[in-house]
């Protein structure tokens, strides 16, 4: 029986990661899908006032089995 191959869906993860935790769950699920070959993470980005968010995203993006994933942060103007 031939095994069906799932083509990885390309994803750019856009987040407003901050004091809430929904985006932590979302990026964790995304990395799980990528580890299974169901998603291909092209980049991660966040629009938030928290200046350390790029570092937070970088932790998720470099501790998995995928390797280096580009990370970008947009700090909204006031």
N, C-alpha and C positions, 0 to 999 in steps of 0.2 A: 504494500500500500504506500503510495507516494505521500510524503509529508508536505503539507502546505506551508510555504514560507511566508511569513509576515514581513512586509516591507516597513522599515522604520519610518515613522512620520516625523518630518523635520519640525522642530519647535524652537521658537524664540520666546523665552519665559519673561513676561513683563509683570512686574510686581510693585506693590506699594508697601513692601515689608517695613514694618515698624513695630509699635508696641503690641500689636495683636499677633496671633500665631497661625492664622489660616494659611499664610504664604509659606510658612515653614513646612506645614503638612503638604502643601501643593508641590513644592520643589522636591520634597522627599519622595513623593509618589512619582514625580517626573523622572527622577534619577533611577528609581526602581524599574520603571518602564524602559528607560535607556539601557539599564543593565541586562534586561531581558531581550533587547534588540527591537522593541516595539516603538521606541522614540529615538530620535537623533537630536540632541540638544545643540543648537547652533550658537546660541548666546543667551545670556541672562542680563536683565536690566531692571532698574528700580527707579521710580519717581517718588521720592520722599524727602523730608527735611532732615532725616537722620543721616549725618555725614559718614557714618561708619558702615552703611549698608553694603557698599561695594566689598568691603572686607568680609562681611557676613556671607554674601553670595559666593565669594571666592572660597570660603571654607567648604561650602557644599560642593563646589565645582572642582575642587582639587583633592578631596579625600576619597572620592569614589574610584571606580575602575576605569573611568572614561578618559581621564587626563585633563589637560588644560582646556577650559571653556572660556571664551571671551566674556567679560563682565563690564557693564556700563551703568553709570548712575547719572540721573538727571535730578538736580536739586531745584525744585520749583522756586521761581522768584516771588518776592513778596509784593 
